[in-house]
Amino acid sequence: MLSSERFTVAPPGTIEFGEGALQTLGAAVTSLGRTRAFVVTDAGIVRAGIVASVEQVLTDSRVDFEVFSEVEPNPSMSTVDRAGELARRFGDAVVVAVGGGSSLDAAKAVALAAVNSGSAADLDVAAGTAVAGLPVVAVPTTAGTGAETNGFGVIQDTAAHCKVYVGDASVAPRVSILDPALTIGLPPAATAATGVDALVHAVESLTSRGRNPLSEAYARHAVRLVGRWLPVAVADGSNREARAQMLLGSHLAGLALSRSGLGLVHGIAHAVTAYTGAVHGVALAAVLEGVLEHNLPTSTPQYAAIAGDLGVDRTDAGEETNARAAIAACRDLTEQTSVRTTLTALGCAPDLVPELARTALADPVTRNTPRMPTDEALRELLTAAL
Ligand SMILES: NC(=O)c1ccc[n+]([C@@H]2O[C@H](COP(=O)([O-])OP(=O)(O)OC[C@H]3O[C@@H](n4cnc5c(N)ncnc54)[C@H](O)[C@@H]3O)[C@@H](O)[C@H]2O)c1
């Protein structure tokens, strides 16, 4: 009942959406009172020619810049610290994040590290161990993470085999440039894996303990867009309508998750990636069906709504039948886009199961899952996904 709800919504940053929006990058930097930009990106974005376009726009706008292009997929703390040191030496600037979630997340941590000393791992503005970071402008080149919608970077602690969260509201992107043309060159496998991430964001947000009416509105529309357009974008990457719809869907799913939190699918996937290096979206797909089945008793109405959004509901069927149809449709989407796999194929041996369960349950992202499993139940779920 809305009359018993109480929620707070922080103001979102400016969005520049549409083909050619990259041309507004120079103006975005100067609107933040700076004429210098520290660009954080990765080698794949350089190879795709996107960094050259970014450099051209900045040059045309008389913005002085330096580029750090060594972010790896699932960025590590040591990479963030190396980039942070370079940004500190570069001085007062806007941090421009160009790439997928890895570059965007690394850039947020770099923006904090640039004005603080020590490792990014120890920077916590809320706890008083750090001051607010440099302003960030985000230019996503994948349609999946929605990382442009929030101030936390998901960074890998390679020694402890887990993902940790580095960030602050001060490094939530002040401007996000959503230019679908930048996603046209993303290969089919990466399009599929990142798109599944957006789907899971929306689905987990809808059932999260932290959901509210606003996050639900974002998530429901994201489910519709991703369900309709992900298979099209994977089958034909040059389909401009599919690319635009997916970039919007990913952004809406990001707005949803940033307001609600996520759940166990993400908690397990973070653990799997930390131990095996698996691609984030592929790790999600390996356990998606099992977690949705586990959550069914607490999340039947939400899953039934998802069935409607994916167009697989039947008006003559009961809520539980429609909820099961939603679970099957989510699984089918991961199959149709060739992302579905097993934990074994990702390199998880049976003796890793206890460690995966322990790490997933300790991940803060799992806190909002609607039906917390016991350690034993989670081991069973993981074993079934091997
Ligand atoms: N902060 C958040 O809200 C949030 C949410 C979900 C996931 N994440 C994190 O995001 C990361 C995953 O990000 P991702 O799935 O976007 O992948 P990614 O950033 O790791 O990129 C994957 C690969 O795709 C390449 N690539 C990206 N865009 C391209 C393009 N347009 N053309 C050609 N190649 C391109 C990159 O070079 C890279 O090699 C994980 O670390 C995950 O934990 C963060």
The ligand as a Tripos MOL2 file, in Angstrom:
@<TRIPOS>MOLECULE
LIG
   44    48     1     0     0
SMALL
NO_CHARGES

@<TRIPOS>ATOM
      1 N1         28.2240   -0.2190  -10.9510 N.am      1 LIG1
      2 C1         27.2000   -0.9060  -11.3620 C.2       1 LIG1
      3 O1         26.0510   -0.4920  -11.1820 O.2       1 LIG1
      4 C2         27.4130   -2.2150  -12.0600 C.ar      1 LIG1
      5 C3         26.2980   -2.9870  -12.4170 C.ar      1 LIG1
      6 C4         26.5170   -4.1880  -13.0730 C.ar      1 LIG1
      7 C5         27.7980   -4.6280  -13.3780 C.ar      1 LIG1
      8 N2         28.8730   -3.8700  -13.0040 N.ar      1 LIG1
      9 C6         30.2490   -4.3020  -13.3070 C.3       1 LIG1
     10 O2         30.4940   -4.0390  -14.6950 O.3       1 LIG1
     11 C7         31.4980   -4.9480  -15.1700 C.3       1 LIG1
     12 C8         31.0530   -5.5590  -16.4930 C.3       1 LIG1
     13 O3         30.8520   -4.5350  -17.4510 O.3       1 LIG1
     14 P1         30.3940   -4.8690  -18.9410 P.3       1 LIG1
     15 O4         29.5380   -6.0660  -18.9300 O.co2     1 LIG1
     16 O5         29.8440   -3.6190  -19.5370 O.co2     1 LIG1
     17 O6         31.7340   -5.3150  -19.6790 O.3       1 LIG1
     18 P2         33.2040   -4.6650  -19.7300 P.3       1 LIG1
     19 O7         33.1920   -3.2360  -19.3860 O.co2     1 LIG1
     20 O8         34.0970   -5.5630  -18.9240 O.co2     1 LIG1
     21 O9         33.5490   -4.8180  -21.2790 O.3       1 LIG1
     22 C9         33.6570   -6.1200  -21.8660 C.3       1 LIG1
     23 C10        34.4870   -6.0570  -23.1450 C.3       1 LIG1
     24 O10        33.7420   -5.3960  -24.1640 O.3       1 LIG1
     25 C11        34.5680   -4.4630  -24.8310 C.3       1 LIG1
     26 N3         33.7020   -3.3810  -25.3230 N.ar      1 LIG1
     27 C12        32.9110   -2.5740  -24.5890 C.ar      1 LIG1
     28 N4         32.2000   -1.7470  -25.3830 N.ar      1 LIG1
     29 C13        32.5620   -2.0310  -26.6610 C.ar      1 LIG1
     30 C14        32.1550   -1.5420  -27.9320 C.ar      1 LIG1
     31 N5         31.2080   -0.6090  -28.0520 N.pl3     1 LIG1
     32 N6         32.7320   -2.0650  -29.0400 N.ar      1 LIG1
     33 C15        33.6660   -3.0640  -28.9310 C.ar      1 LIG1
     34 N7         34.0780   -3.5830  -27.7450 N.ar      1 LIG1
     35 C16        33.5240   -3.0740  -26.6210 C.ar      1 LIG1
     36 C17        35.5640   -3.9930  -23.7840 C.3       1 LIG1
     37 O11        36.7440   -3.5190  -24.3930 O.3       1 LIG1
     38 C18        35.7950   -5.2650  -22.9870 C.3       1 LIG1
     39 O12        36.8290   -6.0230  -23.5620 O.3       1 LIG1
     40 C19        31.7170   -5.9760  -14.0670 C.3       1 LIG1
     41 O13        32.9140   -5.6740  -13.3720 O.3       1 LIG1
     42 C20        30.5060   -5.7930  -13.1590 C.3       1 LIG1
     43 O14        30.7660   -6.1530  -11.8150 O.3       1 LIG1
     44 C21        28.6870   -2.6780  -12.3650 C.ar      1 LIG1
@<TRIPOS>BOND
     1     1     2 1
     2     2     3 2
     3     2     4 1
     4     4     5 ar
     5     4    44 ar
     6     5     6 ar
     7     6     7 ar
     8     7     8 ar
     9     8     9 1
    10     8    44 ar
    11     9    10 1
    12     9    42 1
    13    10    11 1
    14    11    12 1
    15    11    40 1
    16    12    13 1
    17    13    14 1
    18    14    15 2
    19    14    16 1
    20    14    17 1
    21    17    18 1
    22    18    19 2
    23    18    20 1
    24    18    21 1
    25    21    22 1
    26    22    23 1
    27    23    24 1
    28    23    38 1
    29    24    25 1
    30    25    26 1
    31    25    36 1
    32    26    27 ar
    33    26    35 ar
    34    27    28 ar
    35    28    29 ar
    36    29    30 ar
    37    29    35 ar
    38    30    31 1
    39    30    32 ar
    40    32    33 ar
    41    33    34 ar
    42    34    35 ar
    43    36    37 1
    44    36    38 1
    45    38    39 1
    46    40    41 1
    47    40    42 1
    48    42    43 1
@<TRIPOS>SUBSTRUCTURE
     1 LIG1         1 GROUP 0 **** ****
